[in-house]
Amino acid sequence: MTIRKTTANDIDKLLEIFDYAREYMKANNNPNQWADGYPSRENIEEDIQKNESYVCLDDDNNIIATFCFFVGIEEDYNEIYEGSWLNNNKYGVIHRIATLKNQKGVGSFCMKYCFDICKNMRVDTHKDNIPMQRLLEKEGFTKCGIIKLRRNGAERLAFQKSE
């Protein structure tokens, strides 16, 4: 597997991946996360413009996953409830990680890619997204508390991993 920056030519494939992810979440007791059409084409275009969108390719150069990654301040993380961050050092953020069906180990591969770039990572996920919570636990992330999304006020579980 390899990872590269997303291009405008990839957008339709990413929309397909996000559609699959929404259906997967619905089928796995997580019907509310991304139920409002998020992430949208506009979200992807903005991530590409900000140079924060990535795709994961299989050995045949097919896109099998996508995620947003950046090092910097995530405003949604400025306030945390029912806990605290592990530290206040500079951190990386992973958002909107999604894979096509039957892709084993891809989530871990993407997480490790990001952690190799920044050894202090923060991630949030929906309380009903058990597969993501398991992935974060497997990858050594610690549950730190709850954050609220500025775009809609929804609560998310907040995780951090720091070396």
N, C-alpha and C positions, 0 to 999 in steps of 0.2 A: 504494500500500500504506500501511497505517497500523498502529500498534502500540498496544495498550491492555492494562491489567491483566486477568488471567484472573478469571472469576467461577465460582461453583459450577456454573452452568448449562453451562459449557464443558467440564466434566470428561470427559464421554463422548467428545466430539470429540478431546480430547487423548489419551485412551486409544487411539482409532483411529489417530491420528498416530503414537503410539509403537509400536503394532502394525505399522504400515507400515514404520517406521524399522527395527525389528528384522528384518523380512523382507528389507528392502533391504540391511542390513548382512550378513545371512547369505548373500545372493546375490552379494555383492561381497567375498568372502574375509575377512569379519569376523564369524564365527559366535559368538564368545564374549562380545562386548560386549552388555550388556543381555539376555543369554540367560536370566537367572534371573527374568524377569518385571519387572525394574526398567526404568524407573520405574513404580511402582504407583499406584493410586488414592490410597493413603495419602500417597505422596510428593507428588503433585499437591495434595492437600488441605493438606498442611503448607506447601508453597510459597505457596499462596493465603493461608493464615492469616498467614504471615510477610510478606505483601505483596511477594513476590519472583517471582511467576509472571506471564508475559506471553504474549499471543497476537499474531500478525501476521495482518492481514486483507487480502484482495484488494480490488479496487475495488467488488465487489458485497457487501462485508462478510462474506465467508465466511472462516472460520479456515483458514489454509494453513500455519501454523507455530506453534511454541511454544518458549519457553526460560525458564530461571530466571536472574535477574540480581539481584545485590545489590552494594553497596559495603560492604566490611568484611572481617573476618578469615575466611578459609577454613582451618579447622584442618588439613585434608589438605595444605595448602601450607606448613606450618610447617617441614617438613624436605624438602629437595630433594637428590637424589643425582646424581652424574655431571654436575655443573654448578652454576649458581647463578642466582638471579633477577637481572634487570637492575637492580633497585633495591629498597629496602625501604619505599618510600613507600606511603601509603594507596592501595588498589587496588580495582577492581571485579572481579567474577567472573561468568562465564557458564557455566551448566551445562545439560545436557539439551536442547540445541537440536535440534529435529527438524522436518522439513517433510513435507508431503504430496508425492506423486509429481508429476513434471513441473513443479516450481516453480523456475524459473531466477532467480537473483539474490536469492532470499529470504534465504539465509544471510548474504550480504553486507549486506543491508538491516538485518537484526537486529543484526549485529555493529556496524555504523556507528551504529545507534541507541544501543547501550550505550556505545560509545566517545565519543559526543557528550556523554554524561552524566559519564563518568569517563575521563580521558585516560591512565590507567594501568590496564591490564586484564591479568588472568591467566585462562588457560583450560587445561584438561587434556583429553587424549583417548587412546583406546586405540591401541596401536602398529599395529594392523591397520586402523584407521579412516583409510584413505588419502584419501577425499574430504574429511574434516574437516581433515586435515593440509594438503591443498591450499588449502582455504578460508582457513585461518589464515595460510599463507604469502602468499596473494593479498592478504590484509588487512593485511600488514605485521607479523605476529607473529614473534617470534624463539623458536626452540626453546632452552629453558634447562636442561633436565635431566629427571629422572624423579622422580615423587612416588608415594607408596603410599597407597591409599585405606584409611581407618580401618575402613570397614564390612566389608571382606573381604580386605584386604591386597594387592589387585591393583595392579600397577604401571600408571602412566599417564605419557605424555609430557606435559611441562609447557611451556607457551608464555606469553610476555608481550609486550605492546605498550605502549610508553610514549612520550608526546610531550614 
